[in-house]
Amino acid sequence: MPFVTGLGWVTVGDMGCGRERQSFHMASGSLPSLSRKSVTEKPFPHFGRMDDFSKLGLAGIAFALKDAGLHEWTERRPIGIIASTVCGCLQTDMDYYDTVMQDNGLPPSPTLFSYTLPNCFLGEAANHFGITGLSYVIHDSRFASLSSLKALLLNMRLHAFEKALAGIVDDRCPLDSPALSRAPLGAAFVMIEKTPHSAQTPYGRVTFTKSGEVALNGRKQDTLIHFIQECLTAFHGGRPRDR
């Protein structure tokens, strides 16, 4: 049975790892500015050139790997990454388009062009953390859904990997919509392993119910936000964990 071994996030009010925090919330608002030093201790020459969406996704991955004790490496590992997003890098796409349409004769921005796909941060994360597993981004219709975690569990059943990250990433959306203006923003990732690799106590066991819903320690979950909150409740002295 797969276990949750790491949690990491960047939200409007907080960023960090699950074992260092006792609560987790996602809301609309302004996300914190991310520096390389706030995300990873190792040198990362590309970090300053990345767009905000990519920095956000990479930071969530970095914190989840650290929480699981998998952030340091000497040999590349077959760890998968599956992320879901509603708005993706649309803001970056529009910023790039503005440079294409400028009337002063200058060429469009090559830096922005490098991040005009929502899966670009997966390649950056793979290079920086030595990850070689299956990785992709799901375009979702609902914020903070469990789509990425469901996809991870299905791929794990098919033996696509033994450990993987599932998460959500959504930065500000340039579209004018009341629903989008209230959307929970940030990045949140969970590390799932078939067999916990270290002495760290897992947050719990994740399974499918008979109806195909995601359950943590036997309790059905409806969003990734609630899933992470349930992990923290179990780990920090709440309901007992399965191991």
C-alpha positions in Angstrom: 0.0 0.0 0.0 1.4 3.5 -0.9 2.3 5.8 1.9 2.5 9.6 2.2 6.1 10.5 3.2 6.4 14.2 2.4 4.4 17.4 2.1 5.5 20.7 0.8 3.8 23.9 -0.2 3.8 27.6 -1.0 0.6 29.5 -0.2 -0.5 33.1 0.3 0.4 32.9 4.0 3.1 30.3 4.3 5.7 28.1 2.7 7.6 25.0 3.9 7.4 21.4 4.8 4.7 19.4 6.6 6.9 18.2 9.5 7.7 21.8 10.3 4.1 23.0 10.2 0.9 22.0 12.0 -1.6 23.7 9.7 -2.2 24.2 6.0 -4.5 26.5 4.2 -4.9 27.9 0.6 -6.6 31.1 -0.3 -6.7 33.9 -2.9 -4.3 36.8 -2.6 -0.7 37.7 -3.2 1.8 34.8 -3.1 5.2 35.4 -1.5 8.2 36.3 -3.6 10.5 33.3 -4.1 14.3 33.5 -4.0 16.6 30.6 -4.8 17.8 30.5 -1.2 14.3 30.2 0.1 13.7 27.1 -2.1 17.0 25.2 -2.3 20.4 25.5 -0.7 22.2 24.3 -3.8 23.3 26.6 -6.6 20.6 27.0 -9.3 21.8 29.2 -12.2 18.4 29.1 -14.0 16.2 30.1 -11.0 16.4 33.8 -11.5 15.3 33.6 -15.1 12.3 31.4 -14.4 8.8 32.8 -14.5 6.6 33.0 -11.4 4.5 30.0 -12.2 7.6 27.7 -12.7 9.3 29.0 -9.5 6.1 28.2 -7.7 5.8 24.7 -8.9 9.5 24.0 -8.4 9.3 25.3 -4.8 6.4 23.0 -3.9 8.4 20.0 -5.3 11.5 21.1 -3.4 9.7 21.3 0.0 7.9 18.0 -0.5 11.2 16.3 -1.4 12.9 17.8 1.6 10.1 16.7 3.9 10.5 13.2 2.6 14.3 13.2 3.0 14.7 12.9 -0.8 16.1 16.4 -1.7 19.8 15.3 -1.7 21.1 12.9 -4.3 24.3 11.6 -5.9 22.7 9.3 -8.5 19.5 10.1 -10.5 16.3 8.5 -9.2 13.2 7.2 -11.1 10.8 9.5 -9.2 7.7 10.6 -11.0 6.0 14.0 -10.9 2.3 14.7 -11.8 0.9 18.1 -11.3 -2.5 19.6 -12.1 -3.4 23.2 -12.8 -6.4 25.3 -13.9 -4.8 28.4 -15.3 -1.3 27.1 -15.9 1.3 29.6 -17.2 -1.3 31.8 -19.0 0.1 35.0 -17.4 3.5 34.1 -18.7 2.0 33.4 -22.2 0.4 36.8 -22.2 3.5 38.5 -21.0 5.4 36.9 -23.8 2.7 37.8 -26.4 3.2 41.5 -25.3 6.8 41.3 -26.3 5.8 39.7 -29.7 3.4 42.6 -30.4 5.7 45.5 -29.3 6.1 48.1 -32.0 9.7 49.1 -31.4 11.3 46.5 -33.7 12.9 44.4 -30.9 12.6 40.6 -31.0 10.3 38.9 -28.5 11.7 37.8 -25.2 13.6 34.4 -25.4 13.5 34.2 -21.6 9.8 34.3 -21.4 9.4 32.0 -24.4 11.3 29.3 -22.5 8.5 29.1 -19.9 5.4 29.4 -22.1 4.4 25.8 -21.4 3.0 24.7 -18.0 5.3 21.7 -17.8 8.6 23.6 -18.1 9.2 23.6 -14.3 9.1 19.8 -14.3 12.3 19.7 -16.4 13.9 22.2 -14.1 13.0 20.1 -11.1 14.2 16.9 -12.8 17.6 18.5 -13.5 18.0 20.0 -10.1 16.9 17.1 -8.0 18.1 14.2 -10.2 14.7 12.9 -11.2 14.2 10.7 -14.2 10.7 9.3 -13.7 7.5 9.9 -15.7 6.3 13.5 -15.4 3.5 15.5 -16.8 0.9 18.3 -16.1 -2.9 17.8 -16.1 -5.1 20.7 -17.2 -7.8 20.6 -14.6 -11.2 22.2 -14.4 -11.4 22.5 -10.6 -9.0 24.1 -8.2 -7.2 21.9 -5.7 -8.7 18.7 -7.0 -7.3 15.2 -6.5 -6.7 14.6 -10.2 -2.9 14.5 -10.0 -3.0 12.1 -6.9 -5.5 9.8 -8.7 -3.3 9.7 -11.7 -0.3 8.9 -9.6 -2.0 6.0 -7.8 -3.2 4.6 -11.2 0.4 4.8 -12.6 1.7 3.2 -9.4 -0.7 0.3 -9.9 0.7 -0.1 -13.4 4.3 -0.1 -11.9 5.2 3.1 -13.7 7.2 4.1 -10.6 7.7 3.1 -7.0 7.6 6.7 -5.7 6.3 9.9 -7.1 5.1 13.5 -6.3 1.5 14.6 -6.9 0.5 18.2 -6.6 -1.3 21.4 -7.7 0.1 24.6 -9.0 -1.9 27.8 -9.7 -0.5 31.4 -9.8 -2.6 34.5 -10.6 -4.8 34.2 -13.6 -5.1 37.3 -16.0 -8.7 36.4 -17.0 -11.4 38.6 -15.5 -13.7 36.2 -13.6 -15.2 36.4 -10.1 -14.6 32.7 -9.6 -10.9 33.0 -10.6 -10.4 36.0 -8.4 -11.5 33.9 -5.4 -9.5 30.8 -6.4 -6.9 29.3 -3.9 -3.5 30.1 -5.2 -0.1 28.4 -4.6 1.6 25.1 -5.0 1.2 22.0 -2.9 2.8 18.6 -3.4 2.7 15.2 -1.6 5.4 12.5 -1.9 3.9 9.0 -2.2 6.1 5.9 -1.8 5.1 2.2 -2.1 7.7 1.4 0.6 8.9 4.3 2.9 12.6 4.6 2.4 13.7 6.0 5.8 13.0 5.9 9.5 10.7 8.9 9.2 7.2 8.1 10.2 4.8 8.4 7.2 1.8 10.6 7.4 -0.4 7.7 6.6 -1.6 5.3 3.9 -3.3 6.3 0.8 -5.7 4.0 -1.1 -8.7 4.0 -3.4 -12.1 3.3 -2.0 -14.4 0.8 -3.7 -16.1 3.6 -5.6 -12.7 4.9 -6.9 -12.3 7.8 -4.4 -9.0 8.7 -2.7 -8.8 7.8 1.0 -6.2 8.6 3.6 -6.0 6.1 6.5 -9.4 4.8 5.4 -11.1 8.2 5.3 -12.4 9.5 2.0 -10.9 12.9 0.7 -12.4 15.4 -1.6 -9.6 17.9 -2.4 -5.9 18.0 -2.1 -6.2 20.8 0.5 -8.3 18.5 2.7 -5.9 15.6 2.0 -2.9 17.6 3.3 -4.9 18.9 6.3 -5.8 15.3 7.2 -2.1 14.3 6.9 -1.1 17.0 9.3 -3.9 16.2 11.7 -2.8 12.5 11.8 0.9 13.3 12.1 0.7 16.0 14.8 -1.3 14.1 17.4 -4.7 13.6 15.8 -6.1 10.4 14.6 -3.9 7.3 14.6 -1.8 6.6 11.4 -1.6 3.3 9.5 1.9 2.0 9.0 
